[in-house]
Amino acid sequence: MREIEIKAKLHESIEDFSAKLADKDIVLGEKLVQHDVVYGMPGAVENRLDTNWLRIRTENESIIYFTLKKSVVGHLDSIEHEVVVDNANELQSIIRELGYELHSDLTKTRRKAKVGELEICVDDVESLGTFVEVEKLCPLDVDNKNVIDELWELLSSFGIAREDEVHEGYDVLERQQRGL
C-alpha cells in the first residue's frame, strides 16, 4: 500500500480542535501512546526514494507494530508494509544484524478519527508540540497531487492553513531538534 499524508502544526488546543471536529460529527478516539523507534542504514539520507526505513512502534505498551517505509514523494508519501510482532527486543536485534542503526526514538500521544477513507490523527509529540495529520491509504499508482488536494480540502475545512504545513516526519523533526 501507499500512504499519503499531510501534516500541520496545531496552534490551538486539542480540546478546541476536537470541538471543531465534533461540530461536523467527527469524534476522536481514545488516546494511544505510541513509542516509535526508527532505524536506517548507516549514512542513509532521509527522503531518498531508494531507502528503506524500519520502525518498531509499541502502542499503549502492549501492541508492537513493525513497519517498513520507502519514500515515493517526500517524507509523507511512502510505500508502507506493516505487521504485528510479539517481541520488540528480538526484532531490534534482527534489525541491527541486518546492518541498520538507530535513527530516532520518540513518543507521542495520538487520537484518531475516520472520515470516509481518510484518517485524521491529532498528535501530541514529546518535545515537538501538537500536530494534526490527515492520511489516506492508496494504490501504488495513485496521483499524488489529487490525493493531497483531497486531504487539504478536509484539513482546511477546520481552519488549518497551508502555511502551517510540516513536510517532515516526526523522526526527522526530532533529529533536527537534536542538531543531527
Secondary structure, DSSP 8 states (H G I E B T S, - for coil): -EEEEEEEE--S-HHHHHHHHHHTT------EEEEEEEEE-TT--TT-TT-EEEEEEEETTTEEEEEEEEESSSTTEEEEEEEEES-HHHHHHHHHHTT-EEEEEEEEEEEEEEETTEEEEEEEETTTEEEEEEEEEE-TT--HHHHHHHHHHHHHTTT--GGGEE-S-HHHHHHHHTT-
